Amino acid sequence: MSKVTCDMGMSVDGFVAGPHQSLEKPMGEGVGERLHRWMFDEPERHAAVIENITAAGAFIMGRNMFGPSRGAWDLDWNGWWGDEPPYHAPVFVLTHHPREQITMKGGTTFTFVTDGIEAAMARAREAAGDHDVAIAGGAETVNQYLAAGLIDELRLHIAPVILGRGERLLDNVGDITLEPLGDPSGTSLVTHLTYRVIR
């Protein structure tokens, strides 16, 4: 049976991005690639984890994850990932500003949803068919879906860094129990933890 998953790289103190995200600093100030070094420095050691992150049949993300601009769209901006994003599936972007769908190389389409998280979930489930739906981020989007009870499996990739400020995961999500699935794994750069989300 398909499920809703979420993979998030985070610091030990619960931040998934630093403050003041921008075009020059997409992960925010003081972060750079520190939360995701394991993906770039040790990809062969985490190949199965990386494959799982992009294995869903459809994805949902917040506007902040799609790009740095706020307000009216910069129609020349098509995401951080170049001509062929890593998703290779439909991606539904939560926003308050309508925009036409964008079709990219490799099968990724970005559809902009203006009527809330439940509407985006319904569209993603339909697009995914029998496959999983993944909540791709950022923190505010994940927190909204956790608070609504719409995530089944939370996969945390914890880097051994303390940021002290920024965008915090698990903030205002309500009373949730996380049931461990399998054993932790990782290297000196990251610890992978998988939980079933129980409300």
C-alpha positions in Angstrom: 0.0 0.0 0.0 1.3 3.5 -0.9 2.3 5.9 1.9 3.3 9.5 2.4 7.0 9.8 3.2 9.3 12.7 4.1 13.1 12.8 4.0 14.7 15.8 5.8 18.4 16.6 6.4 18.7 18.4 9.7 21.1 19.5 12.4 21.3 17.9 15.8 19.4 20.8 17.2 16.5 20.4 14.7 17.2 23.0 12.0 16.8 22.1 8.3 18.0 25.5 6.9 19.6 28.6 8.3 18.1 32.0 8.5 17.8 34.5 5.6 17.7 32.0 2.6 18.5 33.8 -0.7 19.6 33.1 -4.2 23.2 33.3 -3.0 22.6 31.2 0.1 19.8 28.8 -0.7 20.2 26.9 2.5 20.4 30.1 4.6 23.3 31.8 6.4 25.9 29.6 8.1 24.7 26.3 6.5 26.2 25.9 3.0 26.4 22.1 2.3 27.0 21.1 6.0 23.7 19.4 6.4 24.0 17.4 3.1 27.8 16.8 2.9 27.1 13.0 3.1 25.3 13.2 -0.3 28.1 14.8 -2.1 31.2 13.5 -0.2 30.0 9.9 0.2 27.3 9.1 -2.3 28.3 5.5 -2.8 28.0 4.8 0.9 24.4 6.2 1.0 23.2 5.1 -2.4 20.2 3.2 -1.2 19.1 6.2 1.0 19.6 8.6 -1.9 17.6 6.4 -4.2 14.7 6.2 -1.6 14.6 10.0 -1.4 13.7 10.3 -5.1 11.7 7.1 -5.5 8.2 8.5 -4.9 5.6 8.8 -7.6 4.8 12.4 -6.8 6.3 15.1 -4.6 5.0 18.2 -2.7 7.1 21.1 -1.7 6.7 24.6 -0.4 7.4 27.7 -2.5 10.5 28.5 -0.4 12.0 25.2 -1.4 11.3 25.8 -5.1 13.0 29.2 -5.2 14.2 32.3 -3.4 11.6 34.9 -4.6 8.5 35.9 -2.7 5.4 37.7 -4.0 4.8 37.7 -7.8 6.7 35.1 -9.7 9.9 35.6 -11.6 8.8 33.6 -14.7 12.5 33.0 -15.7 13.0 31.0 -12.5 12.4 27.2 -12.9 13.9 25.9 -9.7 17.4 25.3 -8.2 18.1 22.1 -10.1 18.8 23.1 -13.7 17.1 21.7 -16.8 16.7 18.2 -15.4 15.6 18.2 -11.7 16.2 15.0 -9.7 12.5 14.2 -9.2 11.5 12.7 -12.6 7.9 12.8 -11.4 5.1 15.4 -10.8 6.0 18.0 -8.2 3.2 20.1 -6.6 4.4 23.4 -5.2 2.4 25.2 -2.5 2.0 28.9 -3.2 -0.4 31.8 -2.8 0.5 33.0 -6.4 -0.8 31.2 -9.4 1.6 30.1 -12.1 1.4 27.9 -15.2 2.8 24.4 -15.0 6.4 23.9 -15.9 7.6 20.8 -17.7 11.3 19.9 -17.4 13.6 17.3 -18.8 13.5 13.8 -17.3 9.8 13.8 -16.6 9.6 16.4 -13.8 6.6 18.7 -13.9 6.1 21.6 -11.4 2.4 22.3 -10.8 1.6 25.3 -8.6 -1.2 24.7 -6.1 -2.9 27.7 -4.5 -5.7 26.0 -2.5 -3.9 24.5 0.4 -2.1 21.4 1.6 -5.1 19.0 1.4 -5.7 20.0 -2.3 -2.0 19.4 -3.1 -2.1 16.0 -1.3 -5.2 15.0 -3.3 -3.5 15.9 -6.6 -0.2 14.2 -5.6 -2.0 11.0 -4.6 -3.8 10.9 -7.9 -0.6 11.6 -9.9 1.4 9.0 -7.9 -1.1 6.2 -8.4 0.1 3.1 -6.5 3.4 4.8 -5.6 4.3 6.8 -2.5 3.9 10.5 -2.2 6.9 12.4 -0.7 6.8 15.7 1.2 10.1 17.2 -0.1 10.3 20.3 2.2 10.9 22.9 3.5 10.4 22.9 7.3 7.1 24.9 7.3 5.6 22.6 4.7 6.6 19.5 6.5 5.4 20.8 9.8 2.0 21.6 8.3 1.6 18.1 6.9 2.8 16.6 10.3 0.3 18.7 12.2 -2.5 17.6 9.8 -1.6 13.9 10.3 -0.8 13.4 6.7 2.7 11.9 6.9 3.1 8.2 7.5 6.9 7.8 7.5 9.5 10.4 8.6 13.1 9.8 7.5 15.6 12.1 9.3 19.2 12.4 8.1 21.0 14.1 11.0 24.3 15.8 10.4 26.6 16.3 13.4 26.3 20.1 13.4 24.5 22.6 15.6 23.1 25.6 13.8 21.4 27.4 16.7 18.9 29.2 14.5 17.0 29.0 11.2 14.1 26.9 10.0 13.2 24.3 12.6 11.6 21.0 11.9 8.9 19.5 14.3 7.8 23.0 15.4 4.1 23.3 16.4 3.2 19.8 15.0 1.1 18.7 18.0 1.2 15.4 19.9 3.1 12.9 17.8 4.8 9.6 18.6 7.6 8.5 16.4 8.0 4.7 16.2 11.5 3.6 15.0 11.5 1.5 11.9 14.7 -0.6 11.6 18.1 0.3 13.1 19.9 3.7 12.7 22.6 3.7 10.0 25.2 6.2 8.8 28.7 7.4 8.9 30.6 10.2 10.6 28.8 12.7 8.4 25.2 11.6 9.0 22.9 9.4 11.0 19.8 8.0 9.2 16.7 7.4 11.3 13.3 6.2 10.0 10.1 6.5 12.0 6.5 5.6 11.6 4.4 8.7 12.5 1.7 7.9 15.0 -0.9 10.5 16.2 
